[in-house]
Amino acid sequence: MRVLLGVALLLAVAGSATAADSPLFQRPDGSAIVFAGTVRAWCGTHNLNVLNLALRIRQSRWELHIARKRIHANSIVRFSWRRANGIRIFVYDAKTHNEASEGAEGSHGVITLRRATCRRGGKLAVRMSGTIASEFSDGQPVRVSGTYRGQVGPPPR
């Protein structure tokens, strides 16, 4: 019994450490959108890309793309549906089949680049805060808050 309790506690701690490395995405009722798969970061020709790589196409996933010209440590970039400022965000919620993006009317928020680089192996700390509006007229907005912490790696294959 103690072994089982110890294993459950270890899994809970490991799960919370993983959750702490990604922002929280919430529905209007306050429930969290759960994402399977891993989060990867890499730099392409034009953007720093941070994506939750879902295992299947119908799983919840999120994406953040930051224009390379905006990548400076300790900088703040405000975005809205009227002015993206080099920020692209996309969220798919498999439970509600909702799609939300920074380009949808009503989106607004702040991206804080505490640590930012495009150097492979470099550390990232990107805080996200705001409302990501639904791309559907009857869809609900998604609230995002928290920090992605990770490392710049190679692009996925």
Secondary structure as the mmCIF struct_conf table of DSSP 4:
data_model
#
loop_
_struct_conf.conf_type_id
_struct_conf.id
_struct_conf.beg_label_comp_id
_struct_conf.beg_label_asym_id
_struct_conf.beg_label_seq_id
_struct_conf.end_label_comp_id
_struct_conf.end_label_asym_id
_struct_conf.end_label_seq_id
HELX_RH_AL_P HELX_RH_AL_P1 ARG A 2 ALA A 20
TURN_TY1_P TURN_TY1_P1 ASP A 21 ASP A 21
BEND BEND1 SER A 22 SER A 22
STRN STRN1 LEU A 24 GLN A 26
TURN_TY1_P TURN_TY1_P2 PRO A 28 ASP A 29
BEND BEND2 GLY A 30 GLY A 30
HELX_LH_PP_P HELX_LH_PP_P1 SER A 31 SER A 31
STRN STRN2 ALA A 32 ALA A 32
HELX_LH_PP_P HELX_LH_PP_P2 ILE A 33 VAL A 34
BEND BEND3 GLY A 37 GLY A 37
STRN STRN3 THR A 38 CYS A 43
BEND BEND4 THR A 45 HIS A 46
STRN STRN4 ASN A 47 LEU A 53
BEND BEND5 LEU A 55 ARG A 56
TURN_TY1_P TURN_TY1_P3 ILE A 57 ARG A 58
BEND BEND6 GLN A 59 GLN A 59
STRN STRN5 ARG A 61 ALA A 67
HELX_RH_3T_P HELX_RH_3T_P1 ARG A 68 ARG A 70
TURN_TY1_P TURN_TY1_P4 ALA A 73 ASN A 74
STRN STRN6 SER A 75 SER A 80
BEND BEND7 TRP A 81 ARG A 82
TURN_TY1_P TURN_TY1_P5 ASN A 85 GLY A 86
STRN STRN7 ILE A 87 ASP A 93
TURN_TY1_P TURN_TY1_P6 ALA A 94 HIS A 97
STRN STRN8 ASN A 98 SER A 101
TURN_TY1_P TURN_TY1_P7 GLU A 102 GLY A 103
BEND BEND8 ALA A 104 ALA A 104
TURN_TY1_P TURN_TY1_P8 GLU A 105 GLY A 106
STRN STRN9 HIS A 108 ARG A 115
BEND BEND9 ARG A 119 ARG A 119
TURN_TY1_P TURN_TY1_P9 ARG A 120 GLY A 121
STRN STRN10 LYS A 123 ILE A 132
STRN STRN11 SER A 134 SER A 134
BEND BEND10 GLU A 135 PHE A 136
TURN_TY1_P TURN_TY1_P10 SER A 137 ASP A 138
HELX_LH_PP_P HELX_LH_PP_P3 GLY A 139 PRO A 141
STRN STRN12 VAL A 142 GLN A 151
STRN STRN13 VAL A 152 VAL A 152
HELX_LH_PP_P HELX_LH_PP_P4 PRO A 154 PRO A 156
#
